[in-house]
């Protein structure tokens, strides 16, 4: 019987995609999910497999951190062998709701160009005997398919790992299923609401603005919206405690706003929504999702025809506001600008490419997002301790936050260096640069430091100064900066190409070991170094232990670099050994 049902479903699926409408849906689905390479960028196609892995990573990482908080041994050592999972986990449940909300919304913002039709689609489809209605509904089906895939991928890991960490040791299957059902309903609805809200806003802009103005405004809104989502994720740890400080009337008003209102969905499924407060949250979440769905469909339907017809009149635009065409993102840190003309030109090229190219900008925002996930998770755990902000010395949780952010940012940009921009234009670097000069490492070093230390250092110093004084702030900032500089030098030990000018690195047999090394480095950099940092801040005389460690690492890097052959140090544009990244 099962084989017959499977055979019938397969035949029905195949027959659907052989129809005219099914072919259109398949075309738009491949366009959305399959990605695509830029001209001259190489042969690597960032398709659905890579996208699934990247989207599932934040939820997986956050879920694994829950085992250290809700494990039976940890609760026994804390004196909490028995606890109410439906009450204790409210801050963490809200964190996962925000995480689902942010990831789905960010992907919808940054995949907008792959979802909505462009000039290539117009040139290929306008000449065919296809009605505009068929094109519209086919594209709408592809969009809804993307929404469903995002919802499953973003929350797939937390649906199993989070309930297992919280109630896995209780030994009750019914409790596990009830907790999982509530968590699933809340994060799924939050993810769908975020995705639909993005398309509701985009649809309204399509319906109300001229095509050229819509193109410019939507790009700016996409960038600022992504920054807003990351800010929401970074402040998610403080919202549950903030609600407790409000009056009943103000808390009731704030609780019906997304994403807070989606907590009512989880409490309803858990059977804990008997009070009017939770009932109002539940109704607000359902109403907000329905309104977003209705607005998105109506607005998109109104603006689709006008925008599709006028596609030939529009021009291409970059993913950032136009001001960046004449402004370098590192102009505010002139001390990083090289004096050599060749290095200064390469420095400006790399820095501007990171914020002009949508593909490379996604690496930066993705790495910042992962860093904020880890930081928010740490602060969510630390917020349960009242002495976190009132202790005499900075706790390890606070000190680890800039380490996590800098590691994610530096490694993310280092990964972006291997993504080529346009290989047909790298002839100018071959003709101009001297292969014997160390331009590659010098340029890459300044860019990595400019995108990490230049702005994050001021924030670290100011925040530490506000709570623990200038001595602790100075020590913590200097130690963190020294560790980040050593990290940059480690990542660039064999780097010898100008970023974005070489083909993708080839996959080699030791590539999995490189990935394991990055994960191990993350654990060391965000766990053990903050502990040494705290020891140095509490007892400044102990700073010599950390100084000795960093000096030994720097000396080892220098010795390794010195014994390398001259041919392994020269600038290269070859595919096989572009930077020995893999």
Secondary structure, DSSP 8 states (H G I E B T S, - for coil): -HHHHHHHHHHHHHHHHTSHHHHHHHHHHHHHHS----TTS-S----HHHHHHHHHHHHHHHHHHHHHHH-HHHHHHTT-SS--HHHHTHHHHHHHHHHHHHHHHHHHHHTHHHHS--HHHHHHHTTSS--HHHHHHHHHHHHHHHHHHHHHHHHHHHHHHHHHHHHTTS--HHHHHHHHHHHHHHHHHHHHHHHHHHHHHHHHHHHHS-HHHHHHHHHHHHHHHHHHHHHHHHTHHHHHHHHHHS-HHHHHHHHTSTTGGGHHHHHHHHT---SHHHHHHHHHHHHHHHHHHHHHHHHHHHHHHHHHHTGGG-----SS-GGGGS--TTTT-GGGS-SSHHHHHHHHHHHHHHHH-HHHHHHHHHHHHHHHHHHHHHHHHHTT-TTTTTSSS--HHHHHHHHHHHHHHHHHHHHHTTS-S-GGGTHHHHHHS-TTS-HHHHHHHHHHHHTTHHHHHHHHHHHHHHHHHHHHHHHHHHHHHHHHHHHHHHHTTT--S-TTSS------TTHHHHHHHHHHHHHIIIIIHHHHHHHHHHSGGGHHHHHHHHHHHHHHHHHHHHHS-GGGTS----STTSS---
